[in-house]
Amino acid sequence: MVYITSWDEFVERSVQLFRADPDSCLKFKTDQTQDAKKMEKLNNIFFTLMARGPDADISEVTGKEQMETQATKRGRGRKQ
């Protein structure tokens, strides 16, 4: 098993590994609670790859997630 400390590198390498050899895995080690939320996005990517095949376009999954996070950031803060 290989530990990767950068989240972006972990996502990129794990998707590449899934496409090449789905029986192998990588490990990501963190002590940050915010990384648990990022795991949901990664799970959605893997669900897409499992449902549509390893050659599926995952840009629509990542784009949708970015739009949702931007929409939820609105309205935060003090109202005037």
HTML snippet that shows the backbone in 3Dmol.js (N, CA, C, O; Angstrom):
<script src="https://3Dmol.org/build/3Dmol-min.js"></script>
<div id="view" style="width:600px;height:400px;position:relative"></div>
<script>
const pdb = `
ATOM      1  N   MET A   1       0.835  -1.184   0.000  1.00  0.00           N
ATOM      2  CA  MET A   1       0.000   0.000   0.000  1.00  0.00           C
ATOM      3  C   MET A   1       0.884   1.252   0.000  1.00  0.00           C
ATOM      4  O   MET A   1       1.964   1.278   0.590  1.00  0.00           O
ATOM      5  N   VAL A   2       0.396   2.265  -0.668  1.00  0.00           N
ATOM      6  CA  VAL A   2       1.125   3.521  -0.770  1.00  0.00           C
ATOM      7  C   VAL A   2       0.304   4.618  -0.106  1.00  0.00           C
ATOM      8  O   VAL A   2      -0.887   4.756  -0.387  1.00  0.00           O
ATOM      9  N   TYR A   3       0.928   5.399   0.773  1.00  0.00           N
ATOM     10  CA  TYR A   3       0.259   6.550   1.376  1.00  0.00           C
ATOM     11  C   TYR A   3       0.583   7.794   0.561  1.00  0.00           C
ATOM     12  O   TYR A   3       1.736   8.030   0.201  1.00  0.00           O
ATOM     13  N   ILE A   4      -0.433   8.577   0.278  1.00  0.00           N
ATOM     14  CA  ILE A   4      -0.261   9.831  -0.447  1.00  0.00           C
ATOM     15  C   ILE A   4      -0.756  10.945   0.456  1.00  0.00           C
ATOM     16  O   ILE A   4      -1.821  10.818   1.060  1.00  0.00           O
ATOM     17  N   THR A   5      -0.008  12.032   0.562  1.00  0.00           N
ATOM     18  CA  THR A   5      -0.366  13.096   1.502  1.00  0.00           C
ATOM     19  C   THR A   5      -1.103  14.261   0.854  1.00  0.00           C
ATOM     20  O   THR A   5      -1.748  15.032   1.565  1.00  0.00           O
ATOM     21  N   SER A   6      -1.034  14.419  -0.450  1.00  0.00           N
ATOM     22  CA  SER A   6      -1.735  15.498  -1.143  1.00  0.00           C
ATOM     23  C   SER A   6      -3.078  14.982  -1.656  1.00  0.00           C
ATOM     24  O   SER A   6      -3.126  13.979  -2.369  1.00  0.00           O
ATOM     25  N   TRP A   7      -4.174  15.668  -1.294  1.00  0.00           N
ATOM     26  CA  TRP A   7      -5.508  15.207  -1.698  1.00  0.00           C
ATOM     27  C   TRP A   7      -5.670  15.215  -3.214  1.00  0.00           C
ATOM     28  O   TRP A   7      -6.183  14.249  -3.779  1.00  0.00           O
ATOM     29  N   ASP A   8      -5.245  16.280  -3.881  1.00  0.00           N
ATOM     30  CA  ASP A   8      -5.401  16.368  -5.336  1.00  0.00           C
ATOM     31  C   ASP A   8      -4.630  15.258  -6.044  1.00  0.00           C
ATOM     32  O   ASP A   8      -5.126  14.652  -6.994  1.00  0.00           O
ATOM     33  N   GLU A   9      -3.425  15.003  -5.576  1.00  0.00           N
ATOM     34  CA  GLU A   9      -2.630  13.924  -6.162  1.00  0.00           C
ATOM     35  C   GLU A   9      -3.293  12.569  -5.899  1.00  0.00           C
ATOM     36  O   GLU A   9      -3.291  11.694  -6.764  1.00  0.00           O
ATOM     37  N   PHE A  10      -3.855  12.405  -4.713  1.00  0.00           N
ATOM     38  CA  PHE A  10      -4.540  11.158  -4.381  1.00  0.00           C
ATOM     39  C   PHE A  10      -5.728  10.912  -5.304  1.00  0.00           C
ATOM     40  O   PHE A  10      -5.906   9.800  -5.802  1.00  0.00           O
ATOM     41  N   VAL A  11      -6.532  11.930  -5.534  1.00  0.00           N
ATOM     42  CA  VAL A  11      -7.697  11.780  -6.414  1.00  0.00           C
ATOM     43  C   VAL A  11      -7.245  11.419  -7.823  1.00  0.00           C
ATOM     44  O   VAL A  11      -7.776  10.489  -8.430  1.00  0.00           O
ATOM     45  N   GLU A  12      -6.277  12.144  -8.336  1.00  0.00           N
ATOM     46  CA  GLU A  12      -5.799  11.903  -9.697  1.00  0.00           C
ATOM     47  C   GLU A  12      -5.221  10.494  -9.846  1.00  0.00           C
ATOM     48  O   GLU A  12      -5.553   9.777 -10.790  1.00  0.00           O
ATOM     49  N   ARG A  13      -4.365  10.109  -8.918  1.00  0.00           N
ATOM     50  CA  ARG A  13      -3.721   8.797  -9.012  1.00  0.00           C
ATOM     51  C   ARG A  13      -4.694   7.652  -8.754  1.00  0.00           C
ATOM     52  O   ARG A  13      -4.566   6.584  -9.352  1.00  0.00           O
ATOM     53  N   SER A  14      -5.666   7.864  -7.869  1.00  0.00           N
ATOM     54  CA  SER A  14      -6.624   6.789  -7.595  1.00  0.00           C
ATOM     55  C   SER A  14      -7.556   6.559  -8.785  1.00  0.00           C
ATOM     56  O   SER A  14      -7.924   5.419  -9.066  1.00  0.00           O
ATOM     57  N   VAL A  15      -7.940   7.622  -9.483  1.00  0.00           N
ATOM     58  CA  VAL A  15      -8.766   7.462 -10.686  1.00  0.00           C
ATOM     59  C   VAL A  15      -7.960   6.747 -11.774  1.00  0.00           C
ATOM     60  O   VAL A  15      -8.478   5.858 -12.449  1.00  0.00           O
ATOM     61  N   GLN A  16      -6.700   7.133 -11.940  1.00  0.00           N
ATOM     62  CA  GLN A  16      -5.848   6.459 -12.925  1.00  0.00           C
ATOM     63  C   GLN A  16      -5.679   4.982 -12.580  1.00  0.00           C
ATOM     64  O   GLN A  16      -5.731   4.121 -13.458  1.00  0.00           O
ATOM     65  N   LEU A  17      -5.476   4.700 -11.304  1.00  0.00           N
ATOM     66  CA  LEU A  17      -5.298   3.318 -10.875  1.00  0.00           C
ATOM     67  C   LEU A  17      -6.578   2.515 -11.061  1.00  0.00           C
ATOM     68  O   LEU A  17      -6.526   1.352 -11.461  1.00  0.00           O
ATOM     69  N   PHE A  18      -7.725   3.122 -10.775  1.00  0.00           N
ATOM     70  CA  PHE A  18      -8.999   2.425 -10.963  1.00  0.00           C
ATOM     71  C   PHE A  18      -9.203   2.055 -12.422  1.00  0.00           C
ATOM     72  O   PHE A  18      -9.677   0.962 -12.732  1.00  0.00           O
ATOM     73  N   ARG A  19      -8.844   2.966 -13.314  1.00  0.00           N
ATOM     74  CA  ARG A  19      -9.006   2.692 -14.744  1.00  0.00           C
ATOM     75  C   ARG A  19      -8.050   1.601 -15.213  1.00  0.00           C
ATOM     76  O   ARG A  19      -8.399   0.807 -16.087  1.00  0.00           O
ATOM     77  N   ALA A  20      -6.848   1.553 -14.642  1.00  0.00           N
ATOM     78  CA  ALA A  20      -5.851   0.576 -15.065  1.00  0.00           C
ATOM     79  C   ALA A  20      -6.016  -0.773 -14.363  1.00  0.00           C
ATOM     80  O   ALA A  20      -5.954  -1.820 -15.008  1.00  0.00           O
ATOM     81  N   ASP A  21      -6.226  -0.752 -13.045  1.00  0.00           N
ATOM     82  CA  ASP A  21      -6.296  -1.986 -12.261  1.00  0.00           C
ATOM     83  C   ASP A  21      -7.224  -1.783 -11.067  1.00  0.00           C
ATOM     84  O   ASP A  21      -6.766  -1.389  -9.995  1.00  0.00           O
ATOM     85  N   PRO A  22      -8.525  -2.045 -11.235  1.00  0.00           N
ATOM     86  CA  PRO A  22      -9.493  -1.764 -10.169  1.00  0.00           C
ATOM     87  C   PRO A  22      -9.321  -2.613  -8.911  1.00  0.00           C
ATOM     88  O   PRO A  22      -9.948  -2.323  -7.892  1.00  0.00           O
ATOM     89  N   ASP A  23      -8.494  -3.645  -8.958  1.00  0.00           N
ATOM     90  CA  ASP A  23      -8.294  -4.486  -7.778  1.00  0.00           C
ATOM     91  C   ASP A  23      -7.226  -3.942  -6.836  1.00  0.00           C
ATOM     92  O   ASP A  23      -7.103  -4.420  -5.708  1.00  0.00           O
ATOM     93  N   SER A  24      -6.456  -2.958  -7.273  1.00  0.00           N
ATOM     94  CA  SER A  24      -5.428  -2.347  -6.430  1.00  0.00           C
ATOM     95  C   SER A  24      -5.983  -1.105  -5.756  1.00  0.00           C
ATOM     96  O   SER A  24      -7.019  -0.580  -6.165  1.00  0.00           O
ATOM     97  N   CYS A  25      -5.295  -0.635  -4.724  1.00  0.00           N
ATOM     98  CA  CYS A  25      -5.783   0.559  -4.031  1.00  0.00           C
ATOM     99  C   CYS A  25      -4.630   1.418  -3.534  1.00  0.00           C
ATOM    100  O   CYS A  25      -3.486   0.973  -3.443  1.00  0.00           O
ATOM    101  N   LEU A  26      -4.963   2.652  -3.218  1.00  0.00           N
ATOM    102  CA  LEU A  26      -4.048   3.603  -2.603  1.00  0.00           C
ATOM    103  C   LEU A  26      -4.649   4.028  -1.278  1.00  0.00           C
ATOM    104  O   LEU A  26      -5.855   3.904  -1.065  1.00  0.00           O
ATOM    105  N   LYS A  27      -3.806   4.528  -0.390  1.00  0.00           N
ATOM    106  CA  LYS A  27      -4.300   5.021   0.895  1.00  0.00           C
ATOM    107  C   LYS A  27      -3.985   6.502   1.018  1.00  0.00           C
ATOM    108  O   LYS A  27      -2.944   6.983   0.570  1.00  0.00           O
ATOM    109  N   PHE A  28      -4.914   7.202   1.637  1.00  0.00           N
ATOM    110  CA  PHE A  28      -4.730   8.624   1.923  1.00  0.00           C
ATOM    111  C   PHE A  28      -4.826   8.798   3.425  1.00  0.00           C
ATOM    112  O   PHE A  28      -5.807   8.386   4.044  1.00  0.00           O
ATOM    113  N   LYS A  29      -3.814   9.407   4.005  1.00  0.00           N
ATOM    114  CA  LYS A  29      -3.779   9.583   5.456  1.00  0.00           C
ATOM    115  C   LYS A  29      -3.902  11.064   5.778  1.00  0.00           C
ATOM    116  O   LYS A  29      -3.171  11.896   5.242  1.00  0.00           O
ATOM    117  N   THR A  30      -4.844  11.377   6.668  1.00  0.00           N
ATOM    118  CA  THR A  30      -5.058  12.767   7.056  1.00  0.00           C
ATOM    119  C   THR A  30      -5.580  12.832   8.478  1.00  0.00           C
ATOM    120  O   THR A  30      -6.079  11.849   9.026  1.00  0.00           O
ATOM    121  N   ASP A  31      -5.453  14.008   9.058  1.00  0.00           N
ATOM    122  CA  ASP A  31      -6.050  14.245  10.375  1.00  0.00           C
ATOM    123  C   ASP A  31      -7.031  15.419  10.306  1.00  0.00           C
ATOM    124  O   ASP A  31      -7.424  15.971  11.333  1.00  0.00           O
ATOM    125  N   GLN A  32      -7.419  15.788   9.093  1.00  0.00           N
ATOM    126  CA  GLN A  32      -8.327  16.907   8.870  1.00  0.00           C
ATOM    127  C   GLN A  32      -9.753  16.403   8.649  1.00  0.00           C
ATOM    128  O   GLN A  32      -9.976  15.495   7.849  1.00  0.00           O
ATOM    129  N   THR A  33     -10.712  16.993   9.357  1.00  0.00           N
ATOM    130  CA  THR A  33     -12.107  16.582   9.189  1.00  0.00           C
ATOM    131  C   THR A  33     -12.686  17.067   7.862  1.00  0.00           C
ATOM    132  O   THR A  33     -13.621  16.459   7.341  1.00  0.00           O
ATOM    133  N   GLN A  34     -12.151  18.139   7.317  1.00  0.00           N
ATOM    134  CA  GLN A  34     -12.665  18.655   6.047  1.00  0.00           C
ATOM    135  C   GLN A  34     -12.404  17.682   4.897  1.00  0.00           C
ATOM    136  O   GLN A  34     -13.093  17.737   3.879  1.00  0.00           O
ATOM    137  N   ASP A  35     -11.436  16.807   5.042  1.00  0.00           N
ATOM    138  CA  ASP A  35     -11.158  15.826   3.995  1.00  0.00           C
ATOM    139  C   ASP A  35     -12.263  14.782   3.892  1.00  0.00           C
ATOM    140  O   ASP A  35     -12.405  14.141   2.851  1.00  0.00           O
ATOM    141  N   ALA A  36     -13.036  14.602   4.936  1.00  0.00           N
ATOM    142  CA  ALA A  36     -14.166  13.664   4.875  1.00  0.00           C
ATOM    143  C   ALA A  36     -15.206  14.138   3.867  1.00  0.00           C
ATOM    144  O   ALA A  36     -15.822  13.316   3.189  1.00  0.00           O
ATOM    145  N   LYS A  37     -15.410  15.440   3.757  1.00  0.00           N
ATOM    146  CA  LYS A  37     -16.359  15.978   2.777  1.00  0.00           C
ATOM    147  C   LYS A  37     -15.840  15.781   1.354  1.00  0.00           C
ATOM    148  O   LYS A  37     -16.618  15.560   0.427  1.00  0.00           O
ATOM    149  N   LYS A  38     -14.540  15.863   1.193  1.00  0.00           N
ATOM    150  CA  LYS A  38     -13.954  15.642  -0.124  1.00  0.00           C
ATOM    151  C   LYS A  38     -14.131  14.191  -0.560  1.00  0.00           C
ATOM    152  O   LYS A  38     -14.185  13.893  -1.753  1.00  0.00           O
ATOM    153  N   MET A  39     -14.220  13.297   0.418  1.00  0.00           N
ATOM    154  CA  MET A  39     -14.377  11.886   0.110  1.00  0.00           C
ATOM    155  C   MET A  39     -15.703  11.610  -0.598  1.00  0.00           C
ATOM    156  O   MET A  39     -15.784  10.694  -1.416  1.00  0.00           O
ATOM    157  N   GLU A  40     -16.734  12.384  -0.298  1.00  0.00           N
ATOM    158  CA  GLU A  40     -18.027  12.217  -0.974  1.00  0.00           C
ATOM    159  C   GLU A  40     -17.890  12.498  -2.470  1.00  0.00           C
ATOM    160  O   GLU A  40     -18.464  11.786  -3.294  1.00  0.00           O
ATOM    161  N   LYS A  41     -17.136  13.525  -2.814  1.00  0.00           N
ATOM    162  CA  LYS A  41     -16.903  13.851  -4.223  1.00  0.00           C
ATOM    163  C   LYS A  41     -16.154  12.711  -4.916  1.00  0.00           C
ATOM    164  O   LYS A  41     -16.478  12.340  -6.044  1.00  0.00           O
ATOM    165  N   LEU A  42     -15.157  12.165  -4.234  1.00  0.00           N
ATOM    166  CA  LEU A  42     -14.398  11.056  -4.805  1.00  0.00           C
ATOM    167  C   LEU A  42     -15.283   9.824  -4.984  1.00  0.00           C
ATOM    168  O   LEU A  42     -15.172   9.122  -5.989  1.00  0.00           O
ATOM    169  N   ASN A  43     -16.152   9.561  -4.024  1.00  0.00           N
ATOM    170  CA  ASN A  43     -17.082   8.436  -4.160  1.00  0.00           C
ATOM    171  C   ASN A  43     -17.984   8.610  -5.374  1.00  0.00           C
ATOM    172  O   ASN A  43     -18.252   7.642  -6.086  1.00  0.00           O
ATOM    173  N   ASN A  44     -18.455   9.825  -5.619  1.00  0.00           N
ATOM    174  CA  ASN A  44     -19.295  10.084  -6.793  1.00  0.00           C
ATOM    175  C   ASN A  44     -18.536   9.822  -8.089  1.00  0.00           C
ATOM    176  O   ASN A  44     -19.109   9.325  -9.059  1.00  0.00           O
ATOM    177  N   ILE A  45     -17.254  10.155  -8.106  1.00  0.00           N
ATOM    178  CA  ILE A  45     -16.427   9.876  -9.281  1.00  0.00           C
ATOM    179  C   ILE A  45     -16.345   8.373  -9.511  1.00  0.00           C
ATOM    180  O   ILE A  45     -16.498   7.900 -10.637  1.00  0.00           O
ATOM    181  N   PHE A  46     -16.102   7.623  -8.433  1.00  0.00           N
ATOM    182  CA  PHE A  46     -15.992   6.171  -8.579  1.00  0.00           C
ATOM    183  C   PHE A  46     -17.328   5.525  -8.943  1.00  0.00           C
ATOM    184  O   PHE A  46     -17.354   4.552  -9.697  1.00  0.00           O
ATOM    185  N   PHE A  47     -18.432   6.048  -8.421  1.00  0.00           N
ATOM    186  CA  PHE A  47     -19.747   5.533  -8.815  1.00  0.00           C
ATOM    187  C   PHE A  47     -19.963   5.723 -10.315  1.00  0.00           C
ATOM    188  O   PHE A  47     -20.488   4.839 -10.992  1.00  0.00           O
ATOM    189  N   THR A  48     -19.557   6.876 -10.824  1.00  0.00           N
ATOM    190  CA  THR A  48     -19.680   7.146 -12.255  1.00  0.00           C
ATOM    191  C   THR A  48     -18.824   6.182 -13.066  1.00  0.00           C
ATOM    192  O   THR A  48     -19.279   5.642 -14.075  1.00  0.00           O
ATOM    193  N   LEU A  49     -17.585   5.965 -12.630  1.00  0.00           N
ATOM    194  CA  LEU A  49     -16.693   5.056 -13.350  1.00  0.00           C
ATOM    195  C   LEU A  49     -17.203   3.617 -13.312  1.00  0.00           C
ATOM    196  O   LEU A  49     -17.079   2.889 -14.297  1.00  0.00           O
ATOM    197  N   MET A  50     -17.772   3.209 -12.189  1.00  0.00           N
ATOM    198  CA  MET A  50     -18.291   1.840 -12.096  1.00  0.00           C
ATOM    199  C   MET A  50     -19.548   1.658 -12.943  1.00  0.00           C
ATOM    200  O   MET A  50     -19.748   0.600 -13.540  1.00  0.00           O
ATOM    201  N   ALA A  51     -20.388   2.680 -12.996  1.00  0.00           N
ATOM    202  CA  ALA A  51     -21.646   2.567 -13.738  1.00  0.00           C
ATOM    203  C   ALA A  51     -21.450   2.709 -15.243  1.00  0.00           C
ATOM    204  O   ALA A  51     -22.085   2.000 -16.024  1.00  0.00           O
ATOM    205  N   ARG A  52     -20.577   3.620 -15.651  1.00  0.00           N
ATOM    206  CA  ARG A  52     -20.419   3.919 -17.081  1.00  0.00           C
ATOM    207  C   ARG A  52     -19.187   3.292 -17.704  1.00  0.00           C
ATOM    208  O   ARG A  52     -19.026   3.330 -18.924  1.00  0.00           O
ATOM    209  N   GLY A  53     -18.324   2.723 -16.897  1.00  0.00           N
ATOM    210  CA  GLY A  53     -17.111   2.104 -17.409  1.00  0.00           C
ATOM    211  C   GLY A  53     -15.905   2.985 -17.168  1.00  0.00           C
ATOM    212  O   GLY A  53     -16.044   4.177 -16.893  1.00  0.00           O
ATOM    213  N   PRO A  54     -14.720   2.401 -17.272  1.00  0.00           N
ATOM    214  CA  PRO A  54     -13.496   3.129 -16.946  1.00  0.00           C
ATOM    215  C   PRO A  54     -13.161   4.269 -17.908  1.00  0.00           C
ATOM    216  O   PRO A  54     -12.342   5.128 -17.580  1.00  0.00           O
ATOM    217  N   ASP A  55     -13.776   4.290 -19.084  1.00  0.00           N
ATOM    218  CA  ASP A  55     -13.502   5.358 -20.044  1.00  0.00           C
ATOM    219  C   ASP A  55     -14.505   6.501 -19.949  1.00  0.00           C
ATOM    220  O   ASP A  55     -14.511   7.385 -20.806  1.00  0.00           O
ATOM    221  N   ALA A  56     -15.347   6.501 -18.930  1.00  0.00           N
ATOM    222  CA  ALA A  56     -16.388   7.525 -18.778  1.00  0.00           C
ATOM    223  C   ALA A  56     -15.770   8.894 -18.506  1.00  0.00           C
ATOM    224  O   ALA A  56     -14.693   9.007 -17.921  1.00  0.00           O
ATOM    225  N   ASP A  57     -16.479   9.921 -18.944  1.00  0.00           N
ATOM    226  CA  ASP A  57     -16.058  11.303 -18.714  1.00  0.00           C
ATOM    227  C   ASP A  57     -16.506  11.724 -17.317  1.00  0.00           C
ATOM    228  O   ASP A  57     -17.703  11.771 -17.035  1.00  0.00           O
ATOM    229  N   ILE A  58     -15.551  12.028 -16.446  1.00  0.00           N
ATOM    230  CA  ILE A  58     -15.894  12.391 -15.068  1.00  0.00           C
ATOM    231  C   ILE A  58     -15.949  13.896 -14.868  1.00  0.00           C
ATOM    232  O   ILE A  58     -16.161  14.362 -13.748  1.00  0.00           O
ATOM    233  N   SER A  59     -15.761  14.665 -15.935  1.00  0.00           N
ATOM    234  CA  SER A  59     -15.773  16.124 -15.797  1.00  0.00           C
ATOM    235  C   SER A  59     -17.146  16.635 -15.391  1.00  0.00           C
ATOM    236  O   SER A  59     -17.243  17.637 -14.683  1.00  0.00           O
ATOM    237  N   GLU A  60     -18.216  15.961 -15.826  1.00  0.00           N
ATOM    238  CA  GLU A  60     -19.552  16.418 -15.440  1.00  0.00           C
ATOM    239  C   GLU A  60     -19.807  16.178 -13.953  1.00  0.00           C
ATOM    240  O   GLU A  60     -20.566  16.923 -13.333  1.00  0.00           O
ATOM    241  N   VAL A  61     -19.192  15.159 -13.376  1.00  0.00           N
ATOM    242  CA  VAL A  61     -19.345  14.897 -11.937  1.00  0.00           C
ATOM    243  C   VAL A  61     -18.620  15.967 -11.143  1.00  0.00           C
ATOM    244  O   VAL A  61     -19.169  16.503 -10.180  1.00  0.00           O
ATOM    245  N   THR A  62     -17.392  16.286 -11.534  1.00  0.00           N
ATOM    246  CA  THR A  62     -16.622  17.284 -10.804  1.00  0.00           C
ATOM    247  C   THR A  62     -17.180  18.675 -11.032  1.00  0.00           C
ATOM    248  O   THR A  62     -17.153  19.493 -10.112  1.00  0.00           O
ATOM    249  N   GLY A  63     -17.684  18.976 -12.218  1.00  0.00           N
ATOM    250  CA  GLY A  63     -18.273  20.286 -12.492  1.00  0.00           C
ATOM    251  C   GLY A  63     -19.529  20.525 -11.692  1.00  0.00           C
ATOM    252  O   GLY A  63     -19.749  21.630 -11.195  1.00  0.00           O
ATOM    253  N   LYS A  64     -20.361  19.503 -11.561  1.00  0.00           N
ATOM    254  CA  LYS A  64     -21.598  19.615 -10.796  1.00  0.00           C
ATOM    255  C   LYS A  64     -21.290  19.891  -9.331  1.00  0.00           C
ATOM    256  O   LYS A  64     -21.960  20.709  -8.700  1.00  0.00           O
ATOM    257  N   GLU A  65     -20.297  19.226  -8.791  1.00  0.00           N
ATOM    258  CA  GLU A  65     -19.922  19.421  -7.391  1.00  0.00           C
ATOM    259  C   GLU A  65     -19.438  20.847  -7.153  1.00  0.00           C
ATOM    260  O   GLU A  65     -19.765  21.450  -6.131  1.00  0.00           O
ATOM    261  N   GLN A  66     -18.664  21.385  -8.086  1.00  0.00           N
ATOM    262  CA  GLN A  66     -18.167  22.743  -7.926  1.00  0.00           C
ATOM    263  C   GLN A  66     -19.305  23.741  -7.960  1.00  0.00           C
ATOM    264  O   GLN A  66     -19.288  24.714  -7.206  1.00  0.00           O
ATOM    265  N   MET A  67     -20.299  23.527  -8.818  1.00  0.00           N
ATOM    266  CA  MET A  67     -21.436  24.440  -8.893  1.00  0.00           C
ATOM    267  C   MET A  67     -22.255  24.388  -7.606  1.00  0.00           C
ATOM    268  O   MET A  67     -22.743  25.422  -7.149  1.00  0.00           O
ATOM    269  N   GLU A  68     -22.414  23.201  -7.013  1.00  0.00           N
ATOM    270  CA  GLU A  68     -23.181  23.068  -5.782  1.00  0.00           C
ATOM    271  C   GLU A  68     -22.487  23.768  -4.625  1.00  0.00           C
ATOM    272  O   GLU A  68     -23.151  24.394  -3.799  1.00  0.00           O
ATOM    273  N   THR A  69     -21.161  23.674  -4.550  1.00  0.00           N
ATOM    274  CA  THR A  69     -20.454  24.318  -3.450  1.00  0.00           C
ATOM    275  C   THR A  69     -20.497  25.834  -3.591  1.00  0.00           C
ATOM    276  O   THR A  69     -20.553  26.545  -2.588  1.00  0.00           O
ATOM    277  N   GLN A  70     -20.472  26.336  -4.819  1.00  0.00           N
ATOM    278  CA  GLN A  70     -20.574  27.775  -5.014  1.00  0.00           C
ATOM    279  C   GLN A  70     -21.954  28.273  -4.611  1.00  0.00           C
ATOM    280  O   GLN A  70     -22.074  29.354  -4.035  1.00  0.00           O
ATOM    281  N   ALA A  71     -22.982  27.513  -4.900  1.00  0.00           N
ATOM    282  CA  ALA A  71     -24.345  27.914  -4.555  1.00  0.00           C
ATOM    283  C   ALA A  71     -24.561  27.912  -3.049  1.00  0.00           C
ATOM    284  O   ALA A  71     -25.305  28.748  -2.537  1.00  0.00           O
ATOM    285  N   THR A  72     -23.932  27.000  -2.334  1.00  0.00           N
ATOM    286  CA  THR A  72     -24.129  26.932  -0.887  1.00  0.00           C
ATOM    287  C   THR A  72     -23.352  28.016  -0.159  1.00  0.00           C
ATOM    288  O   THR A  72     -23.694  28.348   0.976  1.00  0.00           O
ATOM    289  N   LYS A  73     -22.338  28.569  -0.761  1.00  0.00           N
ATOM    290  CA  LYS A  73     -21.560  29.614  -0.103  1.00  0.00           C
ATOM    291  C   LYS A  73     -22.309  30.941  -0.069  1.00  0.00           C
ATOM    292  O   LYS A  73     -22.010  31.797   0.763  1.00  0.00           O
ATOM    293  N   ARG A  74     -23.259  31.118  -0.945  1.00  0.00           N
ATOM    294  CA  ARG A  74     -24.033  32.355  -0.954  1.00  0.00           C
ATOM    295  C   ARG A  74     -24.914  32.410   0.279  1.00  0.00           C
ATOM    296  O   ARG A  74     -25.386  31.385   0.770  1.00  0.00           O
ATOM    297  N   GLY A  75     -25.124  33.597   0.761  1.00  0.00           N
ATOM    298  CA  GLY A  75     -26.024  33.769   1.886  1.00  0.00           C
ATOM    299  C   GLY A  75     -25.347  33.638   3.232  1.00  0.00           C
ATOM    300  O   GLY A  75     -25.978  33.870   4.263  1.00  0.00           O
ATOM    301  N   ARG A  76     -24.086  33.274   3.247  1.00  0.00           N
ATOM    302  CA  ARG A  76     -23.380  33.197   4.513  1.00  0.00           C
ATOM    303  C   ARG A  76     -22.953  34.589   4.935  1.00  0.00           C
ATOM    304  O   ARG A  76     -22.747  35.471   4.102  1.00  0.00           O
ATOM    305  N   GLY A  77     -22.829  34.766   6.184  1.00  0.00           N
ATOM    306  CA  GLY A  77     -22.385  36.057   6.687  1.00  0.00           C
ATOM    307  C   GLY A  77     -23.526  36.825   7.313  1.00  0.00           C
ATOM    308  O   GLY A  77     -24.647  36.330   7.427  1.00  0.00           O
ATOM    309  N   ARG A  78     -23.227  38.010   7.704  1.00  0.00           N
ATOM    310  CA  ARG A  78     -24.193  38.837   8.411  1.00  0.00           C
ATOM    311  C   ARG A  78     -25.092  39.577   7.440  1.00  0.00           C
ATOM    312  O   ARG A  78     -24.619  40.148   6.458  1.00  0.00           O
ATOM    313  N   LYS A  79     -26.386  39.569   7.713  1.00  0.00           N
ATOM    314  CA  LYS A  79     -27.328  40.295   6.861  1.00  0.00           C
ATOM    315  C   LYS A  79     -27.336  41.760   7.262  1.00  0.00           C
ATOM    316  O   LYS A  79     -27.195  42.100   8.436  1.00  0.00           O
ATOM    317  N   GLN A  80     -27.500  42.609   6.279  1.00  0.00           N
ATOM    318  CA  GLN A  80     -27.504  44.047   6.562  1.00  0.00           C
ATOM    319  C   GLN A  80     -28.844  44.655   6.276  1.00  0.00           C
ATOM    320  O   GLN A  80     -29.028  45.858   6.457  1.00  0.00           O
TER     321      GLN A  80
END
`;
const viewer = $3Dmol.createViewer("view");
viewer.addModel(pdb, "pdb");
viewer.setStyle({}, {cartoon: {color: "spectrum"}});
viewer.zoomTo();
viewer.render();
</script>
